[in-house]
Amino acid sequence: MIITSKKPLDEILKSVSGVNTLFIVSCGSCAAKCGTGDQKAVAELKEFLEQNGKTVLGNTELESACDMRLAKKDLLKNESFQKADAIVMLSCGAGSQSVEKVSGKIIISVLNSEYVGSTERIGIYKKFCGICGECVLIETEGICPRTRCAKSLVNGPCGGFVNGKCETDQTKDCAWVLIYEKLKKNGKTEKFLKQYIQPKQNKDY
């Protein structure tokens, strides 16, 4: 699930300057599930925009905003959508760009796309995947060191862990201790000691 966060209200207000009529499009998938694009978020945003002199012609929720087929089907025949000066998007960047692609409308994306998260419970998400494109999970028994290690080490541990916890945060498990224990449990400690994972050739890691 793509985890998103709300942009500051002053930034949103600045982004809608110069436009009078707006239409809100929310994503019923990821954004709705993490509370940034659900009905409450839409209602709050609508109220905020109207209090600041904007006219909101309507709103609709796409099942998945990143699906261009749904955007075409649900939006292009919507008169209020077509009449609006700009479209306010409560979705990740992929959703915003999908709606822009199929409509050509001015898009004001009011959420920040943070990361791909795993849901522990409602409102609590874990950054387990950075979508880096060179997945090492096949080597590490399903535990990603790039996102779950504070230093993103693909060959670890660093030696700074204490009692299985990360030296940067004693409440956080050391990813490489978790990987080692998993490999040990499955009889693969030799693999842990001998394998070398090529560092990712990307400035982000």
C-alpha positions in Angstrom: 0.0 0.0 0.0 1.3 3.5 -0.9 1.4 5.5 2.3 0.5 9.2 1.9 0.5 12.2 4.2 -1.4 15.4 4.0 0.3 18.6 2.8 0.2 21.6 5.2 -2.9 23.7 4.7 -1.0 26.8 3.9 0.7 25.0 1.0 -2.7 23.7 -0.2 -4.1 27.2 -0.1 -1.2 28.6 -2.0 -1.6 25.9 -4.7 -5.2 26.8 -5.3 -4.7 30.5 -5.7 -5.8 31.7 -9.1 -8.5 29.1 -9.5 -12.1 29.5 -8.4 -13.9 26.3 -9.0 -12.5 22.9 -7.9 -13.5 19.3 -8.0 -12.1 16.8 -5.5 -11.0 13.3 -6.6 -10.0 10.8 -3.9 -8.6 7.3 -4.1 -10.7 4.6 -2.5 -7.7 2.3 -2.3 -4.5 3.3 -0.6 -5.3 6.9 0.4 -8.7 5.9 1.8 -7.2 3.1 3.9 -4.6 5.3 5.5 -7.0 8.0 6.2 -5.7 10.7 3.9 -8.3 10.1 1.2 -11.4 8.7 3.0 -14.8 10.5 3.3 -13.7 12.3 6.4 -10.6 13.7 4.7 -12.7 14.8 1.7 -15.2 16.5 3.9 -12.5 18.3 5.8 -10.8 19.5 2.7 -14.0 20.6 1.1 -14.9 22.7 4.2 -11.4 24.2 4.3 -11.5 25.2 0.6 -15.0 26.7 0.8 -14.0 28.7 4.0 -11.2 30.2 1.9 -13.5 31.4 -0.9 -13.3 28.4 -3.3 -16.3 26.8 -4.9 -16.1 23.0 -4.8 -18.4 21.7 -7.6 -18.3 18.2 -6.4 -16.2 15.2 -5.5 -15.9 11.5 -6.4 -13.9 8.5 -5.2 -12.1 6.3 -7.7 -11.7 2.7 -6.6 -8.1 3.0 -7.6 -6.9 6.4 -8.8 -3.9 5.0 -10.5 -6.1 2.9 -12.9 -6.5 5.1 -16.0 -9.4 3.0 -17.1 -11.4 3.9 -14.0 -10.5 7.5 -14.4 -11.8 7.6 -17.9 -15.0 5.7 -17.0 -15.9 7.7 -13.8 -14.6 11.2 -14.6 -14.7 12.1 -18.2 -18.6 12.1 -18.4 -18.9 13.9 -15.1 -20.1 17.5 -15.9 -18.9 19.0 -12.6 -15.4 17.5 -13.1 -15.3 18.9 -16.6 -16.4 22.4 -15.5 -13.9 22.7 -12.7 -10.9 25.0 -13.2 -8.7 22.5 -11.4 -8.9 19.0 -9.8 -7.8 18.5 -6.2 -6.3 15.0 -5.8 -6.3 13.0 -2.6 -4.1 10.2 -3.9 -0.5 9.2 -4.4 1.5 10.6 -7.2 0.6 7.8 -9.6 -3.1 8.5 -9.1 -2.7 12.2 -9.7 -0.7 11.6 -12.9 -3.2 9.0 -14.1 -6.1 11.5 -13.8 -3.9 14.2 -15.5 -3.1 11.9 -18.3 -6.7 11.0 -19.2 -8.2 14.4 -18.6 -5.6 17.0 -19.3 -7.0 19.0 -16.4 -5.0 21.2 -14.0 -4.1 18.8 -11.1 -3.5 20.0 -7.6 -2.1 17.0 -5.6 -2.5 17.7 -1.9 -0.9 14.5 -0.5 2.7 13.5 -0.2 3.6 10.0 -1.4 5.8 8.6 1.4 6.6 5.0 0.9 5.2 1.5 0.3 3.9 0.3 3.7 2.7 -2.8 5.4 -0.3 -2.4 7.7 0.3 -3.5 11.2 -3.0 -2.1 12.4 -5.1 0.9 11.3 -3.0 4.0 11.5 0.3 2.1 12.1 2.3 1.3 9.0 5.7 -0.1 8.5 8.1 1.0 5.7 9.1 -2.5 4.5 9.6 -1.7 0.8 11.3 1.2 -1.0 10.4 -0.1 -4.5 14.1 0.1 -5.4 13.8 -2.2 -8.4 16.6 -4.5 -7.4 15.0 -6.7 -4.8 17.2 -8.7 -2.5 14.5 -10.5 -0.6 15.3 -13.7 -2.3 18.7 -13.6 -0.6 17.6 -12.4 2.8 14.6 -14.7 3.5 12.0 -12.0 2.9 13.4 -9.2 5.2 14.6 -6.1 3.3 17.8 -4.6 4.7 17.5 -1.5 2.5 14.4 -0.3 4.3 14.6 -2.0 7.6 18.2 -1.2 8.4 18.8 2.4 9.5 22.0 2.5 7.3 20.4 0.5 4.4 23.3 -2.0 4.5 23.0 -4.8 2.0 25.8 -6.7 3.7 25.6 -6.5 7.5 25.3 -6.2 10.4 27.3 -3.1 11.0 28.5 -4.2 14.5 26.6 -1.4 16.3 23.6 -3.4 17.4 22.9 -4.1 21.0 20.9 -7.1 22.2 19.5 -7.5 18.7 18.4 -3.8 18.6 19.6 -1.0 16.2 22.2 1.3 17.7 20.2 4.3 16.2 16.9 3.3 17.9 16.9 0.7 20.7 13.2 0.1 20.2 13.9 -1.1 16.6 15.1 -4.6 15.7 18.3 -4.8 13.8 17.3 -6.0 10.3 20.5 -8.0 9.9 20.0 -9.8 13.2 16.5 -10.7 12.0 17.9 -12.0 8.7 20.6 -14.0 10.5 18.1 -15.6 12.9 15.8 -16.5 9.9 18.7 -18.0 8.0 19.9 -19.9 11.1 16.4 -21.3 11.7 16.3 -22.6 8.1 19.8 -24.1 8.3 21.4 -21.5 6.0 24.0 -19.8 8.2 26.7 -20.8 5.8 24.9 -18.7 3.1 24.8 -15.8 5.6 28.6 -16.0 6.2 29.6 -16.4 2.5 27.1 -14.5 0.4 27.9 -11.0 -0.9 25.1 -8.8 -2.1 26.2 -6.3 -4.8 25.4 -2.7 -3.5 22.7 -1.0 -5.5 24.1 1.4 -8.1 21.8 4.2 -7.1 22.4 7.4 -5.2 19.5 6.7 -2.9 21.3 3.7 -1.4 
